[in-house]
Amino acid sequence: MTQTLLLALDQGTTSTRAMVFTDTGQVLAQATRPLKQAYPADGWVEHDAEEILQAAIAVMREAVQSCGRPLSRIAALGITNQRETTVVWDKANGRPIYPAIVWQDRRTAGLCERLAAQGMEAEVSAVTGLLLDPYFSATKIAWILDQVPGARAAAKTEALLAGTIDAWLVWRLTGGRVHATDATNASRTLLLNLRSGDWSPEMADVFDVPLGLMPQVRDTAGDFGQMTAEILGVPLAIRAVVGDQQGALMGQGCVRAGQMKATYGTGCFMLLHTGEQPHISTSRLLTTVASRLDGRMSFALEGALFVAGAAIQWINEGLGVQGGPKAVEALATKARPDHGVILAPAFTGLGAPWWDAGARGAILGLTRDSGLPEICAAAYDACALQTRDLIEAMRKDAPEAFAGRAALKIDGGMASSVHFRRRLADLTGLGVQPSPTLEATAYGAALFAGIGAGVYASASDAVASVSESESLEPQLAPLARDATYSRWLEAIGRIRSG
């Protein structure tokens, strides 16, 4: 039987990847290009949008050429992307008027603080599900319009376009024929009304962003036009766009309320699917769109941790442990079981649910017989304990998701660590299911593209091809688990800035 193929373009913060999947989830080919980052000032992070485009074209060409199957077998392209990263470009020539401002960038912190001081955060959260933070796109767009000479005037005449990386790629890949985003990416801008599913004129006024610049908001799986024939030799339909974390949610098979996943890379993003009604968090989590299919939106609660794998990288680079993550893991397994060391890795502040930019890291509980093995073990535990912070916040916001036997599906680089998986289960009290593929984000984009192209009849049909690994159940006694978490909370209390 002839298999249908799906092409996924995964445009991330540090690299751009293309992957060719069969309709049953087999990976036939992939290609990757690294992505440079620029740091022109303290707290500023930028990308070259043209470099992103050229890398995207290059990896798609390489993956398609190396997959060994005719191009005619590829049903569609799905795009998944780093969210919040923002581009403003000239509508006439397609050129960016300023480098892409990356989601990590903090240059608009002052504006967010001023709006918060004016009492705007409650209204912003009620409409968008987000917090006032420079992480999101709206203040980045406003900054570019205010700082680039003539940009505000050009925006008033609709001579400019703006969007997140997905919209930029769709515009350029279709030869300027389609200016569109999907609801998952739109929900990360501070400009989307979660209930209407469209741009909010009220939020546009708050952030001073003309909505004439913004792309049309479309379904996650749907028609985003065709790539021009010059890219791959023939036109190829773009049938899905999805933010990277929502792509991973799909790639992990989480399409029903109560299912949750965590992606462990440099940081960690955890999403809990909450169904078709948005849960506006009272625990300082984010409410985001999980997908929009056939005009119907589903939602998720999201928590972001700034440091996960970065704690392991710090031990390699900062403490001089040679041999990469495997060397750190090997040392961690030699630690005394009752070592009591807590590493609070707030290198750049604390993410959800604390949102404390002024917090800084610390190692607590050191004794004379503490050494590198104990610090390495504490680094892995810190990732698990931060995850429990998110779980406890989600439990308050959506207790129904934890009423039965809950399991956490995980992907990303740290998911390959046997030691981390065990500690994650023990310290959170949840079953842990590692993804069969570490590339769940790209796979999710391929599945959405398959829905958009009619390869799958529905999201449930699409995720039927997502294989599940056996759940690793917690073994640590609840009293010991809670005692460790209490020490963690005490450490967090010591390092917070407020």
Buried (B, 14 or more C-beta within 10 A) or exposed (E): EEEBBBBBBBBBBEEBBBBBBBBEBEBBBBBBBEBEEEEEEEEBBBBBBBBBBBBBBBBBBBBBEEBEBEBEBBBBBBBBBBBBBBBBBBBEEBEBBBBBBBBBBBBBBEBBEEBBEEEBBEEBBEBBBBBBBBBBBBBBBBBBBEEBEEBBEBBEEEBBBBBBBBBBBBBBBBBBEBBBBBBBBBBBBBBBBBEEBBBBEEBBEBBBBBBBBBBBBBBBBBBBBBBBEEBBEEBBBBBBBBBBBBBBBBBBBBBEBBBBBBBBBBBBBBBBBBBEEBBBBEBBBBBBBBBBBEEEBBBBBBBBBBBBBBBBBBBBEEEEBEEEBEBBBBBBEEBBEEBBBBBBBBBBBBBBBBBBBEBBBBBBBBEEEBBBBBBBBBBBBBBBBBBBBBBBBBBBBBEEBBEEEBBBBBBBBBBBBEBBBBBBBBBBBBBBBBBBBBBBBBBBBBBBBBBBBEBBEEBEEBBEBBEBEEBBEBEBEEEEBBEBBEBBBEBBEEBBEE
